[in-house]
Amino acid sequence: MTHVLILVAVAVVLWYIPAGRQRHGAGSSAAAQARRLRTPLVRLADLVGIQTARGRQAQQWAAGAAGEKATAARLAPLARQGWTVLHDRALLTGRANVDHLVISLTGVVFVVDSKLWSARYRLRVVGGRLLHGSHDVTERLRGIRHEARCVAEALGCPVIPIVSMQGAPVDGGELVIDGIRIIPADRLLPVLRTLGRRKAAVKQHPGKAAARLFAPYRRK
């Protein structure tokens, strides 16, 4: 009976303690979604060691937020050098967001998607399909393909989509599938710097337009 009363008391406390406020910046929308999923009952279940579907989803969103923050830290030197580096930005239509929108000094535009996948399985391309171990994960690139297309249409210039992969080893150190580059996270900066030296096919640097058009994301 005592244990039941303690759990009830903890549940009441958790009900009145907010899971946290939404902030802006890298990983903010993913972190906010994790907080939404961690209802008082979910937090109580976590506290007593009971796994729930919502709890697992919250962990996945939280891991995604951590991955985006790690990528933002890697991109910080570029921002200090004058590159345009925008994190967690909303597209003009729909509910999707861009993890990282990066524009070089010459105006080359990149959409960078942070991924944190299991290190147990290697990433490789076989027959035009992306495999994580033996699992076909090609469809998981649909998001960044859509984001790059939307950004290109809004800015009126080409966009290079890049997946910054944490965890899973990338076969050969870099994969390209359907125009999307997949690289290990620790190679992100050298790849961006190399590609960013190209002369962009734009009349005006798109940095200011990107900052104006793509507002910080707020989950609807």
VMD Tcl script that draws the C-alpha trace (Angstrom):
set ca {
  {0.00 0.00 0.00}
  {2.86 2.34 0.86}
  {4.42 1.81 -2.58}
  {1.14 2.63 -4.27}
  {0.82 5.87 -2.32}
  {4.38 6.82 -3.22}
  {3.72 6.22 -6.93}
  {0.53 8.26 -6.76}
  {2.41 11.10 -5.08}
  {5.16 10.98 -7.71}
  {2.56 10.97 -10.49}
  {0.91 14.07 -9.03}
  {4.26 15.86 -8.81}
  {5.17 14.92 -12.38}
  {1.81 16.15 -13.59}
  {2.56 19.65 -12.34}
  {6.23 19.74 -13.36}
  {6.49 20.78 -17.02}
  {8.73 18.68 -19.26}
  {10.52 21.84 -20.39}
  {10.02 24.88 -22.58}
  {10.60 24.95 -26.31}
  {13.76 26.74 -27.35}
  {15.04 27.66 -30.77}
  {18.19 26.42 -32.44}
  {19.64 23.11 -33.54}
  {17.50 20.16 -32.48}
  {14.90 22.36 -30.80}
  {11.85 20.98 -32.61}
  {12.96 17.37 -32.08}
  {13.59 18.06 -28.40}
  {10.17 19.71 -28.12}
  {8.51 16.65 -29.63}
  {10.35 14.43 -27.15}
  {9.03 16.58 -24.33}
  {5.47 16.38 -25.68}
  {5.68 12.60 -25.74}
  {6.97 12.47 -22.16}
  {3.62 12.97 -20.48}
  {3.49 12.60 -16.69}
  {2.39 8.97 -17.06}
  {5.24 8.23 -19.48}
  {7.75 9.85 -17.13}
  {6.33 7.83 -14.26}
  {6.67 4.63 -16.30}
  {10.28 5.55 -17.10}
  {10.91 6.18 -13.43}
  {9.80 2.69 -12.43}
  {11.50 1.01 -15.40}
  {8.43 0.30 -17.54}
  {8.96 0.78 -21.27}
  {6.12 2.31 -23.27}
  {5.66 3.05 -26.97}
  {5.56 6.78 -26.25}
  {8.65 6.49 -24.10}
  {10.57 4.79 -26.92}
  {9.39 7.43 -29.38}
  {10.51 10.16 -26.98}
  {13.95 8.54 -26.77}
  {14.20 8.49 -30.57}
  {13.26 12.16 -30.84}
  {15.69 13.05 -28.06}
  {18.46 11.14 -29.84}
  {17.64 13.04 -33.03}
  {17.88 16.33 -31.16}
  {21.26 15.32 -29.74}
  {22.47 14.43 -33.24}
  {21.39 17.82 -34.60}
  {23.16 19.63 -31.77}
  {26.33 17.66 -32.45}
  {26.16 18.61 -36.13}
  {25.58 22.25 -35.21}
  {28.75 22.16 -33.11}
  {30.66 20.80 -36.11}
  {29.29 23.61 -38.29}
  {30.17 26.38 -35.83}
  {33.63 27.07 -37.36}
  {31.98 27.78 -40.72}
  {29.62 30.30 -39.13}
  {32.61 32.05 -37.54}
  {34.23 32.24 -40.98}
  {31.22 34.05 -42.45}
  {29.20 31.18 -43.88}
  {25.43 31.32 -43.46}
  {24.49 28.54 -41.04}
  {20.82 28.19 -40.08}
  {19.46 25.44 -37.84}
  {16.02 23.84 -37.55}
  {14.23 26.00 -40.11}
  {10.67 25.61 -41.38}
  {9.93 25.12 -45.04}
  {7.56 27.60 -46.65}
  {4.73 25.06 -46.85}
  {3.85 21.86 -45.04}
  {5.09 20.62 -41.69}
  {8.65 19.63 -42.59}
  {11.80 21.34 -41.39}
  {15.42 21.58 -42.47}
  {17.92 20.40 -39.87}
  {20.73 22.63 -41.15}
  {20.76 25.10 -44.04}
  {24.35 26.03 -44.92}
  {25.55 28.51 -47.54}
  {29.21 28.99 -48.41}
  {30.93 32.32 -48.97}
  {30.60 31.81 -52.73}
  {26.85 31.12 -52.44}
  {26.78 27.32 -52.71}
  {23.70 26.09 -50.83}
  {23.59 22.88 -48.80}
  {20.79 21.15 -46.94}
  {22.36 19.00 -44.23}
  {20.34 16.28 -42.53}
  {21.62 14.82 -39.25}
  {21.21 11.07 -38.82}
  {22.10 8.95 -35.82}
  {21.79 5.27 -36.77}
  {23.00 2.10 -35.09}
  {26.74 1.50 -35.39}
  {26.09 -2.25 -35.54}
  {25.32 -2.11 -39.26}
  {27.25 -0.66 -42.19}
  {25.66 1.63 -44.77}
  {26.09 0.64 -48.41}
  {24.41 1.09 -51.76}
  {23.37 -2.05 -53.62}
  {21.45 -1.93 -56.89}
  {20.54 1.70 -56.38}
  {19.13 1.05 -52.90}
  {20.53 2.22 -49.56}
  {21.04 -0.63 -47.12}
  {21.71 -0.40 -43.39}
  {23.00 -3.88 -42.81}
  {20.39 -5.97 -44.63}
  {17.58 -3.42 -44.18}
  {16.50 -1.29 -47.13}
  {16.34 2.27 -45.79}
  {16.14 4.10 -49.11}
  {12.77 5.62 -48.23}
  {14.31 7.34 -45.22}
  {16.04 9.70 -47.66}
  {12.72 10.97 -48.96}
  {12.67 13.77 -46.39}
  {15.98 15.38 -47.33}
  {15.15 15.02 -51.03}
  {11.93 16.96 -50.45}
  {13.66 19.58 -48.29}
  {16.39 20.20 -50.88}
  {13.81 20.57 -53.63}
  {11.75 23.06 -51.60}
  {14.79 25.16 -50.67}
  {15.97 25.18 -54.29}
  {12.56 26.39 -55.48}
  {12.39 29.11 -52.82}
  {15.92 30.44 -53.41}
  {15.96 29.87 -57.16}
  {19.31 28.07 -57.16}
  {20.74 24.54 -56.98}
  {20.94 22.87 -53.57}
  {23.30 20.07 -52.54}
  {21.70 17.59 -50.09}
  {24.06 15.97 -47.58}
  {23.37 13.41 -44.86}
  {25.74 13.71 -41.91}
  {25.80 10.18 -40.52}
  {26.64 9.47 -36.90}
  {26.96 5.92 -35.66}
  {26.60 3.74 -38.75}
  {29.84 3.22 -40.72}
  {29.60 4.52 -44.30}
  {30.95 2.13 -46.92}
  {33.96 3.65 -48.67}
  {33.75 6.81 -46.57}
  {31.09 8.39 -48.79}
  {27.99 7.24 -50.63}
  {25.97 9.02 -53.30}
  {22.44 7.92 -54.10}
  {19.98 9.88 -56.20}
  {22.15 12.99 -55.84}
  {22.28 12.76 -52.04}
  {25.72 12.52 -50.43}
  {25.98 10.40 -47.29}
  {29.14 11.00 -45.30}
  {30.44 10.25 -41.80}
  {29.85 13.15 -39.44}
  {33.57 13.68 -38.89}
  {34.02 14.36 -42.63}
  {31.25 16.95 -42.85}
  {33.44 20.05 -42.61}
  {36.09 19.05 -45.17}
  {33.40 17.99 -47.65}
  {31.49 21.26 -47.22}
  {34.65 23.31 -47.57}
  {35.65 21.49 -50.75}
  {32.23 21.75 -52.39}
  {31.73 25.28 -51.06}
  {34.66 26.62 -53.09}
  {32.68 26.21 -56.29}
  {31.38 29.32 -57.98}
  {27.65 29.30 -57.38}
  {25.22 29.96 -60.23}
  {23.57 32.88 -58.42}
  {23.54 36.62 -59.11}
  {23.31 37.52 -55.43}
  {24.44 35.63 -52.34}
  {21.32 33.82 -51.04}
  {22.23 34.02 -47.34}
  {19.98 36.95 -46.41}
  {17.08 35.58 -48.44}
  {17.41 32.20 -46.73}
  {17.40 33.75 -43.26}
  {14.32 35.79 -44.17}
  {12.35 33.02 -45.89}
  {13.02 30.10 -43.55}
  {11.89 30.96 -40.05}
  {12.78 28.95 -36.93}
  {10.62 25.86 -36.90}
  {7.63 25.56 -34.60}
  {5.89 22.20 -34.66}
  {2.25 22.57 -35.67}
}
mol new
graphics top color blue
foreach p $ca { graphics top sphere $p radius 0.5 }
foreach p [lrange $ca 0 end-1] q [lrange $ca 1 end] { graphics top cylinder $p $q radius 0.2 }
display resetview
